[in-house]
């Protein structure tokens, strides 16, 4: 398994863990300030993961990352 696949799998596990903690939070009747802060932190982390996954889907600005391995060896780089 390459790095990207491992990283995506790790993020998926983290998302699952955050969702499970959120379910427990919602099942509680009242919330202490610490629990509210923890819930906000979980929500922020989910947004960070979303941004990270979005960046992974975007093409890099440097075309050599995409096309460098397909160049002919007899052409100058």
C-alpha positions in Angstrom: 0.0 0.0 0.0 1.4 3.4 -1.0 1.6 6.5 1.3 -1.5 8.1 -0.2 -3.6 5.0 0.4 -2.4 4.7 3.9 -3.0 8.3 4.6 -6.5 8.2 3.2 -7.2 5.1 5.3 -5.9 6.9 8.4 -8.1 9.9 7.7 -11.2 7.6 7.2 -10.5 6.0 10.6 -10.2 9.4 12.2 -13.5 10.5 10.6 -15.2 7.4 12.0 -13.8 8.0 15.4 -14.9 11.7 15.4 -18.4 10.7 14.2 -18.7 8.1 17.0 -17.6 10.6 19.6 -20.2 13.1 18.2 -23.0 10.4 18.5 -22.1 10.0 22.2 -22.1 13.7 22.7 -25.5 14.1 21.1 -26.9 11.3 23.4 -26.0 13.2 26.5 -28.7 15.5 28.0 -26.5 18.4 29.0 -22.9 19.4 28.2 -20.2 20.9 30.3 -18.1 23.7 28.9 -15.2 21.2 28.4 -17.5 18.8 26.4 -18.7 21.7 24.3 -15.1 22.7 23.6 -14.2 19.2 22.7 -17.2 19.0 20.3 -16.1 22.3 18.6 -12.5 20.8 18.3 -13.9 17.7 16.6 -15.9 19.8 14.2 -12.8 21.9 13.4 -10.8 18.7 12.8 -13.4 17.4 10.4 -13.1 20.7 8.4 -9.3 20.3 8.4 -9.7 16.8 7.0 -12.1 18.1 4.4 -9.6 20.7 3.3 -6.8 18.2 3.2 -8.7 15.8 1.1 -9.7 18.6 -1.3 -6.1 19.6 -1.7 -5.2 15.9 -2.4 -7.7 15.9 -5.3 -6.3 19.1 -6.9 -3.6 19.0 -9.6 -0.3 20.3 -8.4 0.9 23.7 -9.9 4.1 22.0 -11.1 3.4 20.1 -14.3 6.5 18.0 -14.0 4.8 16.2 -11.1 2.2 15.0 -13.5 4.1 14.7 -16.8 7.8 14.4 -15.9 7.8 10.6 -16.0 6.1 10.6 -19.5 8.7 12.8 -21.2 10.9 11.3 -23.9 14.5 10.8 -22.8 15.9 12.3 -25.9 14.2 15.7 -25.5 15.8 18.3 -23.2 14.1 18.9 -20.0 
